[in-house]
């Protein structure tokens, strides 16, 4: 099977179906990646056309979700 670098630690790792954690080398690296998403380290850019009046995106209201 082809080996690719882990998305978190760059360790050589197998691809699916041999590796159930792909593109990560382990459950630990998969969890680290999830933590980065949850902490806001990774963000999906929003086009300015998608921003509602007042500067908030129409899909998230911090007052409702706090």
Beta strands, then each sheet from edge to edge (+ up, - down):
strand 1: 3-5
strand 2: 12-14
sheet 1: 1+ 2-
end
